[in-house]
């Protein structure tokens, strides 16, 4: 079934990698089929939402049987383009950036940090986690042509300037870990991840929505 990916709701699209990760874990444990209720318990998404998400892609399961785990893995791997390696760059090799380089998506062989950029002379020319670190001044010259996704872990004060340079190079996506709300053309996709805000949100829910 050919699916117009642009018609898939953003909330559904954000959940697909979560489903894919859990299904891979199920397959590794030897499980052959799974119900929407089991999926719901594992990924903490209600079963009605899961069924609705899956319905956008046609008949992925059978009533009374559930879902074939290997079939879903194959389907979502193709849907998420997991047959090809996505190469990304990291901008900002501070504490968080260094942690990313050491991790380098080790549990996902289809995503790889190819090169990193910073201004710290003690790090320029070295490798961290096997990833070469280049000077930020050489961003345009040293950026591999097949890298169009960036992870931004720089001070908020320089986030927009660096973003403008990435846009001019031709980048398509930015994962922004800075507090800055960067501006990009409509053709560029930005996902903002503010760890401080996420933590504050967690604490708020713990205090106000207890299970008591």
RAKA-V716435 format. One record per residue. N is the residue number from 1. RES is the residue in one letter. BURIAL is 1 if it has 9 or more other C-alpha atoms within 8 Angstrom, else 0. D_LAST is the distance of its C-alpha to the last C-alpha in whole Angstrom. Layout:
<<N/RES/BURIAL/D_LAST> <N/RES/BURIAL/D_LAST>>
This chain:
<<1/X/0/46> <2/X/0/46> <3/X/0/43> <4/X/0/44> <5/X/0/41> <6/X/0/41> <7/X/0/40> <8/X/1/37> <9/X/0/34> <10/X/0/33> <11/X/0/29> <12/X/1/31> <13/X/1/33> <14/X/0/30> <15/X/0/28> <16/X/1/32> <17/X/1/32> <18/X/1/28> <19/X/1/29> <20/X/1/33> <21/X/0/31> <22/X/1/29> <23/X/1/32> <24/X/1/34> <25/X/0/32> <26/X/1/32> <27/X/1/36> <28/X/0/36> <29/X/0/34> <30/X/0/37> <31/X/1/35> <32/X/1/37> <33/X/1/35> <34/X/1/31> <35/X/1/29> <36/X/1/27> <37/X/0/24> <38/X/0/25> <39/X/1/25> <40/X/1/22> <41/X/1/20> <42/X/0/22> <43/X/1/22> <44/X/0/19> <45/X/1/21> <46/X/1/21> <47/X/1/24> <48/X/0/25> <49/X/0/26> <50/X/1/27> <51/X/1/30> <52/X/0/31> <53/X/1/31> <54/X/1/33> <55/X/1/35> <56/X/0/37> <57/X/1/39> <58/X/0/40> <59/X/0/39> <60/X/1/38> <61/X/0/37> <62/X/0/37> <63/X/0/36> <64/X/0/35> <65/X/0/36> <66/X/1/33> <67/X/1/35> <68/X/1/37> <69/X/1/36> <70/X/0/39> <71/X/0/40> <72/X/1/37> <73/X/1/38> <74/X/0/41> <75/X/0/40> <76/X/1/38> <77/X/1/40> <78/X/1/43> <79/X/0/41> <80/X/0/39> <81/X/0/43> <82/X/1/42> <83/X/0/45> <84/X/0/46> <85/X/1/45> <86/X/0/44> <87/X/1/46> <88/X/1/44> <89/X/1/45> <90/X/1/43> <91/X/1/44> <92/X/1/43> <93/X/1/43> <94/X/0/41> <95/X/0/38> <96/X/0/36> <97/X/1/39> <98/X/1/40> <99/X/0/37> <100/X/1/37> <101/X/1/41> <102/X/1/40> <103/X/0/37> <104/X/1/39> <105/X/1/37> <106/X/0/38> <107/X/0/36> <108/X/0/38> <109/X/0/41> <110/X/1/42> <111/X/1/41> <112/X/1/43> <113/X/1/43> <114/X/1/47> <115/X/1/48> <116/X/1/46> <117/X/1/48> <118/X/1/48> <119/X/0/50> <120/X/0/50> <121/X/0/53> <122/X/0/52> <123/X/1/50> <124/X/1/52> <125/X/0/54> <126/X/0/52> <127/X/1/50> <128/X/1/46> <129/X/0/44> <130/X/0/48> <131/X/1/47> <132/X/1/50> <133/X/1/50> <134/X/1/52> <135/X/1/53> <136/X/1/51> <137/X/0/54> <138/X/0/55> <139/X/1/53> <140/X/0/55> <141/X/0/57> <142/X/0/55> <143/X/0/53> <144/X/0/53> <145/X/0/54> <146/X/0/52> <147/X/1/49> <148/X/1/47> <149/X/1/43> <150/X/1/42> <151/X/1/39> <152/X/1/39> <153/X/1/38> <154/X/1/41> <155/X/0/40> <156/X/1/39> <157/X/0/43> <158/X/0/45> <159/X/1/42> <160/X/1/44> <161/X/0/48> <162/X/0/47> <163/X/1/45> <164/X/1/48> <165/X/1/50> <166/X/1/48> <167/X/1/49> <168/X/0/52> <169/X/0/53> <170/X/0/51> <171/X/1/47> <172/X/1/45> <173/X/1/42> <174/X/1/40> <175/X/1/37> <176/X/1/36> <177/X/1/34> <178/X/1/35> <179/X/0/34> <180/X/0/37> <181/X/0/37> <182/X/0/40> <183/X/0/42> <184/X/1/44> <185/X/0/46> <186/X/0/45> <187/X/0/46> <188/X/1/44> <189/X/0/40> <190/X/1/38> <191/X/0/34> <192/X/1/33> <193/X/1/30> <194/X/1/29> <195/X/0/27> <196/X/0/26> <197/X/0/25> <198/X/1/23> <199/X/0/21> <200/X/0/21> <201/X/0/19> <202/X/0/17> <203/X/0/16> <204/X/0/15> <205/X/1/13> <206/X/0/11> <207/X/0/11> <208/X/0/11> <209/X/0/9> <210/X/0/5> <211/X/0/4> <212/X/0/0>>
